[in-house]
Amino acid sequence: MTPLFSGFLAAYRYLPNRLWRTGSLLSIAIVAAPLYISSNFAMAQQSTEVTKPEAPKANTANDSTQSQQTAEKDQTIKDQPDKVILPTTTSNPFSIPQFELPSSAAFSAYQRGYYLTAFDLATKLAGMGEVSAQTLLGALYLHGQGVPKDPKLAADWFSIAAEKGDPEAQFALGLLYTQGNGVEKDYKKAIPLFEKAAQKNQKNAQFNLALLYLQGQLVRQDVTKAMDLFTKSANQGLPDAQYALANLYMSDLFPTPNVEQASYWMREAAKGGFADAQLEFGLMVLKGQGVQQDYAAARSWIEQAATAGHVLAQNRLARILARGFGAPPEPVKAAQFYLLSKKAGKKDDWLEDYFQKLPNSDKEKALTALNEKSVW
């Protein structure tokens, strides 16, 4: 990577490790759907009218004839060989009888956490050719929800749905190829799948593909394409893409960093619950960088990240509370967050000196509060 991206890489220094961080297949299952059932799978409901059978008549002349016909019918059924049903890429791979089933049934059960029901309904719909249900089945097998975990079967179902053009399945299968999970690791197969899914506006595929074009290791580096893909993904609300864009706008990519765009996308990522963005946007607000300076708002953003367990945010919040930016100092709370960051390995001589100079009563309050909240 050239020095062009030094600002971006400073924030994404662990980029290779987070390359696939948005590839949660739970989220894939959640964003997949609504499940659609083709009109040709619908069938008329059978009549529910029940006719009371007549009482048998005694001494009928054809009793022996009926018994002989019944025996012949039973023997014909026994003579038929068992059928082995295997998944295929046909429209009805399991030859399941067509019946009425709401196309959203499996996904609704999944959303409520009824995985056994979701698996049962998804199996029926997938066997009838429902692409989204096939993708959902892949996710259920991958995570072992309602069925034993089986990455190989997950990959099989994703492959079936991916061949039919489902972007969620294409991204999921591409992700498995990057991990070697259920399939052999093969980036040459993963990248085309990401590209197909990205073309259909799958935001996770757009984000991961953008990272590949930015890195320029597995594909030829193309910063313009990376920016375009990040923007498309960010506009769909993916916090990772929004955070990446914010860092790019503050990098050496531009002769003059675009602070306004950076602050906008950093705020969007922070609103999406991205802890890194909450910390960095809080610091931007603290300094008035691209936004109006506001100590109280800065503290609020940084505290969200600190409460979520972000170690550097805990350290920065401790300093803000100790110095009293925008509000009177809160030494006990400052000590709490300093101790949390210290336990996580963040060294800070200034805060250590501050803590040691606190009255013993404040130190004890901080320790008591941490123990009561069970945050250790």
C-alpha positions as CSV (number, residue, x, y, z in Angstrom):
1,M,0.0,0.0,0.0
2,T,1.3,3.4,-0.9
3,P,1.6,6.3,1.6
4,L,-1.5,7.7,-0.1
5,F,-3.6,5.8,2.5
6,S,-1.6,6.4,5.6
7,G,-4.5,8.1,7.4
8,F,-6.9,5.3,6.5
9,L,-4.5,2.6,7.5
10,A,-3.8,4.3,10.8
11,A,-7.4,3.6,11.8
12,Y,-7.5,0.3,9.9
13,R,-4.2,-1.1,11.1
14,Y,-5.8,-4.5,11.7
15,L,-7.5,-4.4,8.3
16,P,-6.7,-8.0,7.3
17,N,-8.2,-9.3,10.5
18,R,-11.4,-7.3,10.0
19,L,-11.7,-7.9,6.3
20,W,-14.7,-10.2,6.7
21,R,-16.1,-8.7,10.0
22,T,-19.5,-7.9,8.5
23,G,-20.0,-11.4,7.2
24,S,-22.2,-12.5,10.0
25,L,-24.5,-15.2,8.5
26,L,-27.0,-14.5,11.2
27,S,-27.4,-11.0,9.6
28,I,-27.5,-12.7,6.2
29,A,-30.4,-14.7,7.3
30,I,-32.1,-11.7,8.8
31,V,-31.7,-9.5,5.7
32,A,-32.6,-12.4,3.4
33,A,-36.2,-12.2,2.3
34,P,-39.1,-11.5,2.4
35,L,-39.5,-15.1,1.3
36,Y,-41.5,-15.3,-1.9
37,I,-43.4,-18.3,-3.1
38,S,-44.0,-18.6,-6.9
39,S,-47.6,-18.5,-8.1
40,N,-47.2,-21.9,-9.8
41,F,-46.7,-23.5,-6.5
42,A,-50.1,-22.5,-5.2
43,M,-52.9,-25.0,-5.3
44,A,-56.6,-25.0,-4.5
45,Q,-57.5,-26.0,-1.0
46,Q,-59.1,-29.4,-0.8
47,S,-62.6,-29.5,0.5
48,T,-62.8,-29.9,4.3
49,E,-66.3,-31.4,4.1
50,V,-66.5,-34.7,5.9
51,T,-69.0,-37.4,4.8
52,K,-70.2,-39.8,7.4
53,P,-69.5,-43.4,6.1
54,E,-72.4,-45.7,5.7
55,A,-72.7,-48.6,8.0
56,P,-71.5,-51.9,6.5
57,K,-74.2,-54.2,5.1
58,A,-74.2,-57.7,6.1
59,N,-74.1,-60.7,3.8
60,T,-73.2,-58.7,0.6
61,A,-72.6,-60.8,-2.5
62,N,-69.3,-59.1,-3.5
63,D,-67.5,-59.3,-0.1
64,S,-65.0,-61.8,-1.5
65,T,-64.4,-59.8,-4.6
66,Q,-63.6,-56.6,-2.6
67,S,-61.2,-58.5,-0.3
68,Q,-59.3,-59.9,-3.3
69,Q,-59.0,-56.4,-4.9
70,T,-57.7,-54.9,-1.6
71,A,-55.1,-57.6,-1.3
72,E,-53.9,-57.1,-4.8
73,K,-53.6,-53.3,-4.2
74,D,-51.6,-53.8,-1.0
75,Q,-49.2,-56.1,-2.8
76,T,-48.7,-53.5,-5.6
77,I,-47.7,-50.9,-3.0
78,K,-45.3,-53.3,-1.3
79,D,-43.6,-54.0,-4.6
80,Q,-42.8,-50.4,-5.4
81,P,-39.1,-49.6,-4.5
82,D,-38.2,-46.8,-2.1
83,K,-37.3,-43.5,-3.6
84,V,-34.1,-41.7,-2.6
85,I,-34.5,-37.9,-2.6
86,L,-31.4,-35.8,-3.0
87,P,-31.0,-32.0,-3.4
88,T,-30.7,-30.7,-6.9
89,T,-30.8,-27.4,-8.6
90,T,-34.2,-28.1,-10.2
91,S,-37.3,-26.0,-9.3
92,N,-38.6,-28.7,-6.9
93,P,-35.5,-30.6,-5.8
94,F,-37.3,-32.8,-3.2
95,S,-40.5,-33.5,-5.3
96,I,-42.5,-32.2,-2.4
97,P,-46.3,-32.2,-3.0
98,Q,-47.4,-28.6,-3.7
99,F,-49.5,-27.1,-1.0
100,E,-50.3,-23.7,0.4
101,L,-47.7,-22.3,2.8
102,P,-47.2,-18.6,3.5
103,S,-43.8,-17.7,2.0
104,S,-42.9,-15.6,5.0
105,A,-43.6,-18.5,7.5
106,A,-40.0,-19.8,7.9
107,F,-38.5,-16.4,8.2
108,S,-41.1,-15.2,10.7
109,A,-40.3,-18.2,12.9
110,Y,-36.6,-17.6,12.6
111,Q,-37.0,-14.0,13.7
112,R,-38.9,-15.1,16.8
113,G,-36.1,-17.6,17.6
114,Y,-38.2,-20.7,16.8
115,Y,-35.4,-22.4,14.9
116,L,-36.9,-25.9,14.8
117,T,-40.1,-24.5,13.3
118,A,-38.0,-22.3,10.9
119,F,-36.0,-25.3,9.8
120,D,-39.1,-27.4,9.2
121,L,-40.9,-24.7,7.2
122,A,-37.7,-23.7,5.4
123,T,-37.2,-27.3,4.3
124,K,-40.6,-27.5,2.8
125,L,-40.3,-24.1,1.0
126,A,-36.7,-24.9,-0.1
127,G,-37.9,-28.2,-1.5
128,M,-40.6,-26.4,-3.5
129,G,-37.9,-24.2,-5.0
130,E,-38.0,-21.1,-2.8
131,V,-34.6,-19.4,-3.2
132,S,-34.8,-17.4,0.0
133,A,-35.7,-20.4,2.0
134,Q,-32.7,-22.3,0.6
135,T,-30.5,-19.4,1.8
136,L,-32.1,-19.5,5.2
137,L,-31.5,-23.3,5.4
138,G,-27.9,-22.6,4.6
139,A,-27.7,-20.2,7.5
140,L,-29.4,-22.6,9.9
141,Y,-27.0,-25.4,9.0
142,L,-24.0,-23.0,9.3
143,H,-24.9,-21.9,12.8
144,G,-26.5,-25.1,14.0
145,Q,-29.9,-23.5,14.7
146,G,-32.7,-26.1,14.9
147,V,-30.3,-28.6,13.3
148,P,-26.8,-29.9,14.0
149,K,-24.1,-27.6,12.7
150,D,-22.9,-28.7,9.2
151,P,-20.9,-26.1,7.2
152,K,-20.7,-28.6,4.2
153,L,-24.5,-28.7,4.0
154,A,-24.7,-25.0,4.5
155,A,-22.4,-24.5,1.5
156,D,-24.5,-26.9,-0.5
157,W,-27.7,-24.9,0.1
158,F,-25.9,-21.6,-0.4
159,S,-24.6,-22.9,-3.7
160,I,-28.1,-23.9,-4.9
161,A,-29.5,-20.5,-4.1
162,A,-26.5,-18.7,-5.4
163,E,-26.8,-20.4,-8.8
164,K,-30.3,-19.0,-8.9
165,G,-29.0,-15.5,-8.4
166,D,-29.8,-14.8,-4.7
167,P,-27.4,-12.1,-3.6
168,E,-27.5,-13.1,0.1
169,A,-26.5,-16.7,-0.8
170,Q,-23.8,-15.4,-3.2
171,F,-22.3,-13.3,-0.4
172,A,-22.6,-16.1,2.1
173,L,-21.0,-18.7,-0.1
174,G,-18.2,-16.2,-1.0
175,L,-17.6,-15.7,2.7
176,L,-17.2,-19.5,3.2
177,Y,-14.7,-19.6,0.4
178,T,-12.6,-16.9,2.1
179,Q,-12.6,-18.9,5.3
180,G,-12.3,-22.4,4.0
181,N,-15.4,-23.3,6.0
182,G,-17.4,-26.2,4.5
183,V,-15.5,-25.7,1.2
184,E,-11.8,-25.4,0.3
185,K,-10.4,-21.9,0.7
186,D,-10.5,-20.3,-2.7
187,Y,-10.4,-16.5,-3.2
188,K,-10.7,-16.9,-6.9
189,K,-14.2,-18.3,-6.3
190,A,-15.1,-15.9,-3.6
191,I,-14.4,-12.7,-5.4
192,P,-16.8,-13.3,-8.4
193,L,-19.5,-14.2,-5.9
194,F,-18.9,-11.0,-4.0
195,E,-19.0,-9.1,-7.3
196,K,-22.3,-10.7,-8.3
197,A,-23.9,-9.9,-4.9
198,A,-22.5,-6.4,-4.9
199,Q,-24.0,-5.7,-8.3
200,K,-27.4,-6.6,-6.7
201,N,-26.8,-4.1,-4.0
202,Q,-25.8,-6.5,-1.2
203,K,-24.2,-4.1,1.2
204,N,-21.9,-6.6,3.0
205,A,-20.5,-7.8,-0.3
206,Q,-20.0,-4.2,-1.4
207,F,-18.1,-3.4,1.7
208,N,-15.8,-6.4,1.6
209,L,-15.2,-6.0,-2.2
210,A,-14.3,-2.3,-1.5
211,L,-11.7,-3.4,1.0
212,L,-10.2,-5.8,-1.6
213,Y,-9.9,-3.0,-4.2
214,L,-8.5,-0.7,-1.6
215,Q,-5.8,-3.2,-0.5
216,G,-5.0,-4.2,-4.1
217,Q,-3.6,-7.6,-3.1
218,L,-6.1,-10.1,-4.4
219,V,-7.3,-7.8,-7.1
220,R,-5.8,-4.8,-8.9
221,Q,-5.9,-1.8,-6.7
222,D,-8.7,0.6,-7.8
223,V,-9.3,3.4,-5.3
224,T,-12.1,5.0,-7.3
225,K,-14.0,1.7,-7.4
226,A,-13.4,1.2,-3.7
227,M,-14.8,4.6,-2.9
228,D,-17.9,3.9,-5.0
229,L,-18.5,0.6,-3.3
230,F,-18.0,2.0,0.2
231,T,-20.4,4.8,-0.6
232,K,-23.1,2.4,-1.9
233,S,-22.8,0.2,1.2
234,A,-22.7,3.3,3.5
235,N,-25.9,4.7,1.9
236,Q,-27.6,1.4,2.9
237,G,-26.7,2.0,6.5
238,L,-23.7,-0.4,7.0
239,P,-21.7,1.2,9.9
240,D,-18.4,-0.5,8.8
241,A,-18.7,1.2,5.4
242,Q,-19.6,4.5,6.9
243,Y,-16.6,4.3,9.2
244,A,-14.3,3.4,6.3
245,L,-15.6,6.3,4.3
246,A,-15.0,8.7,7.2
247,N,-11.4,7.6,7.5
248,L,-10.9,7.8,3.7
249,Y,-12.1,11.4,3.6
250,M,-9.6,12.3,6.3
251,S,-6.7,10.4,4.6
252,D,-4.1,11.6,2.1
253,L,-6.5,10.4,-0.7
254,F,-7.5,14.1,-0.9
255,P,-5.0,17.0,-1.2
256,T,-7.1,18.6,1.5
257,P,-8.9,16.3,3.9
258,N,-12.7,16.6,3.5
259,V,-13.5,17.1,7.2
260,E,-17.2,17.8,6.6
261,Q,-17.8,14.6,4.7
262,A,-15.6,12.7,7.3
263,S,-17.6,14.0,10.2
264,Y,-20.9,13.2,8.5
265,W,-20.1,9.6,7.8
266,M,-18.4,9.2,11.3
267,R,-21.6,10.4,12.9
268,E,-23.7,8.0,10.8
269,A,-21.5,5.1,11.9
270,A,-21.7,6.2,15.5
271,K,-25.4,6.4,15.3
272,G,-25.3,2.8,14.0
273,G,-23.6,1.7,17.3
274,F,-20.1,1.3,15.9
275,A,-17.9,1.9,19.0
276,D,-14.8,3.0,17.1
277,A,-16.9,5.6,15.3
278,Q,-18.6,6.7,18.6
279,L,-15.2,7.4,20.1
280,E,-13.7,9.2,17.1
281,F,-16.8,11.3,16.4
282,G,-16.9,12.2,20.1
283,L,-13.3,13.4,19.8
284,M,-14.2,15.4,16.6
285,V,-17.0,17.1,18.6
286,L,-14.7,17.7,21.5
287,K,-12.2,19.5,19.1
288,G,-14.9,21.1,16.9
289,Q,-13.4,19.2,13.9
290,G,-15.9,19.4,11.1
291,V,-18.7,20.0,13.5
292,Q,-19.6,22.5,16.2
293,Q,-17.6,22.0,19.4
294,D,-19.8,20.7,22.2
295,Y,-18.2,19.2,25.3
296,A,-21.4,17.6,26.6
297,A,-22.2,15.9,23.3
298,A,-18.6,14.8,23.0
299,R,-18.7,13.2,26.4
300,S,-22.0,11.5,25.6
301,W,-20.7,9.9,22.4
302,I,-17.5,8.7,24.1
303,E,-19.3,7.3,27.1
304,Q,-21.5,5.2,24.8
305,A,-18.3,3.5,23.4
306,A,-16.7,3.3,26.9
307,T,-19.8,1.6,28.3
308,A,-19.8,-0.9,25.4
309,G,-16.3,-1.9,26.5
310,H,-14.1,0.1,24.1
311,V,-10.8,0.4,26.1
312,L,-9.5,3.5,24.5
313,A,-12.9,5.2,24.9
314,Q,-12.7,4.3,28.6
315,N,-9.3,5.9,28.9
316,R,-10.4,9.1,27.1
317,L,-13.6,9.3,29.1
318,A,-11.7,9.0,32.3
319,R,-9.6,12.0,31.3
320,I,-12.6,14.1,30.3
321,L,-14.3,13.3,33.7
322,A,-11.1,14.0,35.6
323,R,-10.6,17.4,33.9
324,G,-14.2,18.4,33.9
325,F,-14.7,19.2,30.2
326,G,-18.2,20.8,29.9
327,A,-19.2,19.8,33.4
328,P,-17.8,19.7,36.9
329,P,-15.1,17.0,37.4
330,E,-16.4,13.6,38.5
331,P,-13.3,12.0,40.2
332,V,-15.1,8.7,41.3
333,K,-16.5,8.0,37.8
334,A,-13.2,9.0,36.3
335,A,-11.4,6.5,38.5
336,Q,-13.9,3.8,37.5
337,F,-13.3,4.1,33.8
338,Y,-9.5,4.5,34.3
339,L,-9.4,1.3,36.3
340,L,-11.4,-0.5,33.6
341,S,-9.0,0.6,30.9
342,K,-6.0,-0.2,33.1
343,K,-7.2,-3.7,33.7
344,A,-7.6,-4.1,29.9
345,G,-3.9,-3.2,29.5
346,K,-4.2,0.5,28.6
347,K,-1.3,2.3,30.4
348,D,-1.6,6.0,31.2
349,D,0.9,7.7,33.5
350,W,-1.2,10.9,33.9
351,L,-4.3,9.0,35.0
352,E,-2.3,6.8,37.3
353,D,-0.9,9.8,39.0
354,Y,-4.4,11.3,39.2
355,F,-5.8,8.2,40.7
356,Q,-3.1,7.8,43.3
357,K,-3.7,11.4,44.5
358,L,-7.4,10.8,45.0
359,P,-8.7,10.6,48.6
360,N,-8.9,7.0,49.8
361,S,-12.7,7.4,50.1
362,D,-13.0,8.2,46.4
363,K,-10.8,5.2,45.5
364,E,-12.9,2.9,47.6
365,K,-16.1,4.3,46.1
366,A,-14.8,3.6,42.6
367,L,-13.8,0.0,43.5
368,T,-17.1,-0.6,45.2
369,A,-19.0,0.7,42.2
370,L,-17.1,-1.6,39.9
371,N,-17.6,-4.6,42.0
372,E,-21.4,-3.9,42.4
373,K,-21.8,-3.6,38.6
374,S,-19.8,-6.8,38.0
375,V,-17.8,-5.1,35.3
376,W,-14.5,-6.8,36.3
